[in-house]
Amino acid sequence: MSAKLKTMRQIVLEELEHIPKGNDAQNELRLIYFNRRMHSLGRKAKEKKTAKNVLAESIARIKEEYPNFEPEYDKEFFEGETVSSNTKLSKKE
């Protein structure tokens, strides 16, 4: 595994600490977030997306299958994120 890939993976895993495990829909959210966020940080990404952007897209995708889904995540962490795709905040709700 390349150093760049390891760094990307570390960033995404740290962000996932702000999206707790839960029921099937919540766990699927984590899976979709992981995949989409890794892609957003990769060199083939078509546009830069923040963790907040990726989370919003992931939630929208889950709601297609689970319309009443209420996601659990650290709102302060994702709302406080800046435009930089590598920003990691340590505040929790």
Beta strands, then each sheet from edge to edge (+ up, - down):
end
